[in-house]
Amino acid sequence: MKISEWRWNIAQKNEKNFWEKDWKKSLKENNNLVKEYWNYHKRILLHHIKLSKTKRVLEIGGGASAFIGYLPKAKKYSLDPLMDYFIKNFNMPRGVKYIKGKGEEIPFKKDFFDLVIITNVIDHVHNYREVLSEIRRVLKKKGIVYLSVDCHNFLLKKYRDFRERMGIGDPAHPHTFTLKDINHELKQSGFKILHIHEGIGDQGTYSTQKKPKMSFYDKITISLKEGGISRLFNSLAYRILNKIGEFTFPEKSGVDLIFILKKA
């Protein structure tokens, strides 16, 4: 539910490093893929809501390559703890009001937004229950939430949680969810799930999938080069637990799921 301030700062530092080292280059090289990626999400979203100039839209944690920049005209707001960094270092889309802040403390009044977007973010945050509570507070009675999150099977969650307790967890993702977990958290937070769509991964995953497939030997070599034996072991453990999970647990594993929500 909640992580320490120290742990959240590690996640934020890792997030900044990702944008600085990986995504700046990737945005230039894969601009068409980024557009293609968000157009996929836009087709799903616009099936559930009609946007106009009078609609208010908030995106939480969109970073420098945000979904909101690809949406039709509306009153757009983007909230991110690293917003000052993004504004200074990236060409941010126009027509959006950018605000530095956390999803746990959304600086808007109750029942303000027609749409709240939070894609691939809820497993990064300081306190996901507070984020969900704040989203519900600022959402209008007839508004909707567009939320996506990576879901793992029960075995992978246990493995990831164990590594997190040992201090060697995924730096950017302090929280891990199964489909059962996120269903429970959403309902406990006062949301009704209207639809669940199987996604195509985050932007990095999608871009990687479009590249020529690497051989198993190349993947091992890269793992050893970038992270040594520890990363190689972790990669192999993921593959094994994923395969076991496919046969043992009915829940979706290793995929991102898109939830369309409204207030219950």
C-alpha positions as CSV (number, residue, x, y, z in Angstrom):
1,M,0.0,0.0,0.0
2,K,2.6,2.6,1.2
3,I,6.3,2.6,0.8
4,S,8.9,4.6,2.7
5,E,10.0,8.1,1.6
6,W,13.5,6.6,1.0
7,R,12.1,3.9,-1.2
8,W,9.9,6.3,-3.2
9,N,12.9,8.5,-3.8
10,I,14.8,5.6,-5.2
11,A,11.9,4.9,-7.6
12,Q,11.8,8.6,-8.6
13,K,15.6,8.6,-9.2
14,N,15.3,5.5,-11.4
15,E,12.4,7.1,-13.3
16,K,14.5,10.2,-14.0
17,N,17.4,8.1,-15.2
18,F,15.1,6.2,-17.5
19,W,13.9,9.4,-19.2
20,E,17.4,10.8,-19.3
21,K,19.4,7.9,-20.6
22,D,16.9,5.8,-22.6
23,W,13.8,7.7,-23.6
24,K,15.4,10.9,-24.9
25,K,17.1,8.8,-27.6
26,S,14.1,6.5,-28.0
27,L,11.7,9.5,-28.6
28,K,13.9,10.7,-31.5
29,E,14.3,7.2,-33.0
30,N,10.8,5.9,-32.5
31,N,8.6,8.9,-32.8
32,N,6.2,7.1,-35.2
33,L,6.0,4.1,-32.8
34,V,5.1,6.4,-29.9
35,K,2.3,7.9,-32.0
36,E,1.2,4.5,-33.0
37,Y,1.2,3.3,-29.4
38,W,-0.9,6.2,-28.1
39,N,-3.3,6.0,-31.1
40,Y,-4.0,2.4,-30.0
41,H,-4.9,3.7,-26.5
42,K,-6.9,6.6,-28.0
43,R,-9.1,4.2,-30.0
44,I,-10.0,2.3,-26.8
45,L,-10.6,5.4,-24.7
46,L,-12.8,7.3,-27.2
47,H,-15.0,4.2,-27.4
48,H,-16.0,5.0,-23.8
49,I,-16.1,8.8,-23.7
50,K,-16.7,11.7,-26.1
51,L,-14.2,14.6,-25.5
52,S,-14.9,18.2,-26.3
53,K,-13.5,21.7,-25.5
54,T,-15.6,21.8,-22.3
55,K,-14.4,18.5,-20.9
56,R,-11.7,18.5,-18.2
57,V,-9.0,15.8,-18.5
58,L,-6.3,15.0,-16.0
59,E,-3.3,12.7,-16.6
60,I,-1.3,11.5,-13.6
61,G,2.4,10.6,-14.2
62,G,2.4,11.0,-17.9
63,G,6.0,12.1,-18.1
64,A,7.4,13.6,-21.3
65,S,5.6,11.2,-23.7
66,A,2.1,11.5,-22.3
67,F,-1.2,10.1,-23.6
68,I,-2.9,13.4,-23.0
69,G,-0.9,15.1,-25.8
70,Y,-2.5,12.8,-28.4
71,L,-6.2,13.4,-27.3
72,P,-8.7,15.7,-29.1
73,K,-9.3,19.2,-27.8
74,A,-10.3,19.5,-24.1
75,K,-9.2,21.3,-21.0
76,K,-6.1,19.3,-20.4
77,Y,-4.0,19.0,-17.2
78,S,-0.9,16.8,-16.6
79,L,0.4,16.1,-13.1
80,D,3.9,14.6,-12.3
81,P,6.4,14.8,-9.5
82,L,9.2,15.3,-12.0
83,M,7.3,17.9,-14.1
84,D,10.0,20.6,-13.7
85,Y,12.6,18.2,-15.1
86,F,10.3,17.3,-18.1
87,I,9.5,20.9,-18.9
88,K,13.2,21.9,-18.9
89,N,14.5,18.9,-20.9
90,F,11.7,17.9,-23.4
91,N,9.5,19.5,-26.0
92,M,6.2,19.1,-24.2
93,P,2.9,19.1,-26.2
94,R,1.1,22.4,-26.3
95,G,-2.5,22.9,-25.0
96,V,-1.8,21.2,-21.7
97,K,-1.4,22.8,-18.3
98,Y,1.6,21.1,-16.6
99,I,1.7,20.8,-12.8
100,K,4.4,19.5,-10.5
101,G,2.7,17.2,-8.0
102,K,1.9,13.8,-6.7
103,G,-1.2,11.7,-7.3
104,E,-1.6,11.3,-3.6
105,E,-2.3,15.1,-3.4
106,I,-4.2,16.2,-6.5
107,P,-4.5,20.0,-6.3
108,F,-8.1,20.3,-7.6
109,K,-11.5,20.5,-6.0
110,K,-14.0,17.6,-5.7
111,D,-15.9,16.5,-8.8
112,F,-13.7,18.5,-11.2
113,F,-12.7,16.1,-14.0
114,D,-14.6,14.3,-16.6
115,L,-11.7,12.0,-17.3
116,V,-8.7,10.9,-15.3
117,I,-5.9,9.0,-17.1
118,I,-3.3,7.0,-15.2
119,T,-1.3,4.6,-17.4
120,N,1.5,2.4,-16.2
121,V,1.8,4.5,-13.0
122,I,-0.1,3.0,-10.1
123,D,2.8,0.5,-9.4
124,H,5.3,3.4,-9.3
125,V,3.6,5.6,-6.7
126,H,4.3,6.3,-3.0
127,N,0.8,5.1,-1.8
128,Y,-1.5,3.7,-4.4
129,R,-4.6,3.7,-2.1
130,E,-4.2,7.4,-1.5
131,V,-3.8,7.9,-5.3
132,L,-7.0,6.0,-6.0
133,S,-8.8,7.9,-3.2
134,E,-7.7,11.2,-4.7
135,I,-8.8,10.2,-8.2
136,R,-12.2,9.3,-7.0
137,R,-12.5,12.6,-5.2
138,V,-11.7,14.8,-8.2
139,L,-13.7,12.6,-10.6
140,K,-17.2,13.8,-11.6
141,K,-20.2,11.6,-10.8
142,K,-20.5,10.6,-14.5
143,G,-16.8,10.8,-15.2
144,I,-14.5,7.8,-16.1
145,V,-11.0,6.7,-15.3
146,Y,-8.6,5.1,-17.8
147,L,-6.1,3.1,-15.8
148,S,-3.5,0.6,-17.0
149,V,-1.2,-1.6,-14.9
150,D,1.1,-4.6,-15.3
151,C,-0.4,-7.7,-13.8
152,H,1.6,-10.7,-12.7
153,N,0.7,-14.2,-11.6
154,F,0.7,-15.3,-8.0
155,L,4.2,-16.8,-8.2
156,L,5.8,-13.8,-9.8
157,K,4.1,-11.5,-7.2
158,K,5.6,-13.6,-4.4
159,Y,9.0,-13.5,-6.0
160,R,8.9,-9.8,-6.6
161,D,7.6,-9.1,-3.1
162,F,10.4,-11.2,-1.7
163,R,13.0,-9.3,-3.7
164,E,11.5,-6.0,-2.6
165,R,11.7,-7.0,1.1
166,M,15.4,-8.0,0.6
167,G,16.1,-4.5,-0.9
168,I,16.8,-5.8,-4.4
169,G,13.4,-5.2,-6.0
170,D,12.5,-3.6,-9.3
171,P,13.8,0.0,-8.6
172,A,11.0,1.8,-10.6
173,H,8.2,-0.5,-9.5
174,P,7.9,-0.8,-5.7
175,H,4.4,-2.3,-6.0
176,T,3.3,-5.5,-7.7
177,F,-0.3,-6.6,-8.5
178,T,-2.1,-9.7,-9.7
179,L,-5.4,-9.2,-11.5
180,K,-7.1,-10.3,-8.3
181,D,-5.2,-7.6,-6.3
182,I,-6.0,-4.7,-8.6
183,N,-9.7,-5.8,-8.9
184,H,-9.9,-5.8,-5.1
185,E,-8.1,-2.4,-4.7
186,L,-10.3,-0.7,-7.3
187,K,-13.5,-1.9,-5.7
188,Q,-12.4,-1.1,-2.2
189,S,-11.6,2.4,-3.4
190,G,-15.1,3.0,-4.6
191,F,-14.9,2.2,-8.3
192,K,-17.0,0.1,-10.6
193,I,-15.1,-1.7,-13.4
194,L,-16.9,-1.1,-16.7
195,H,-14.5,-2.9,-19.0
196,I,-11.1,-4.6,-18.9
197,H,-9.0,-4.6,-22.1
198,E,-5.7,-6.5,-22.5
199,G,-3.0,-4.0,-23.5
200,I,0.2,-4.1,-25.5
201,G,2.7,-3.2,-22.7
202,D,4.2,0.1,-21.8
203,Q,5.9,2.3,-24.4
204,G,9.3,0.7,-23.8
205,T,7.9,-2.8,-24.2
206,Y,6.0,-1.9,-27.3
207,S,9.1,-0.3,-28.9
208,T,11.1,-3.4,-28.0
209,Q,8.5,-5.7,-29.5
210,K,8.8,-3.9,-32.9
211,K,12.5,-4.4,-33.1
212,P,14.0,-7.6,-34.6
213,K,13.9,-10.5,-32.1
214,M,17.1,-11.3,-30.3
215,S,18.3,-14.9,-29.9
216,F,18.3,-16.4,-26.5
217,Y,22.2,-16.3,-26.5
218,D,22.1,-12.5,-27.2
219,K,19.6,-11.9,-24.3
220,I,21.9,-13.8,-21.9
221,T,24.9,-11.8,-23.1
222,I,23.1,-8.5,-22.6
223,S,21.8,-9.5,-19.1
224,L,25.4,-10.5,-18.1
225,K,26.9,-7.3,-19.6
226,E,24.3,-4.9,-18.0
227,G,23.6,-6.6,-14.7
228,G,26.0,-9.5,-14.2
229,I,24.9,-12.9,-12.7
230,S,22.2,-11.2,-10.6
231,R,20.3,-9.8,-13.6
232,L,20.7,-13.1,-15.5
233,F,19.3,-15.1,-12.6
234,N,16.4,-12.7,-12.2
235,S,15.6,-12.9,-15.9
236,L,15.7,-16.7,-15.9
237,A,13.5,-16.8,-12.7
238,Y,11.0,-14.6,-14.4
239,R,10.8,-16.8,-17.4
240,I,10.4,-20.0,-15.3
241,L,7.8,-18.5,-12.9
242,N,5.8,-17.1,-15.8
243,K,5.7,-20.5,-17.5
244,I,4.7,-22.3,-14.4
245,G,2.1,-19.6,-13.7
246,E,0.6,-20.1,-17.2
247,F,-0.3,-23.7,-16.3
248,T,-1.0,-23.2,-12.5
249,F,-2.9,-19.9,-12.2
250,P,-5.8,-18.7,-14.3
251,E,-4.9,-15.0,-13.9
252,K,-3.2,-13.0,-16.6
253,S,0.5,-12.8,-16.2
254,G,3.1,-10.5,-17.4
255,V,0.7,-8.3,-19.3
256,D,-0.7,-4.8,-18.8
257,L,-4.5,-4.6,-18.4
258,I,-6.5,-1.5,-19.2
259,F,-9.4,-0.7,-16.8
260,I,-12.3,1.6,-17.7
261,L,-13.8,2.8,-14.3
262,K,-16.5,4.9,-12.9
263,K,-17.6,5.8,-9.4
264,A,-19.5,2.9,-7.8
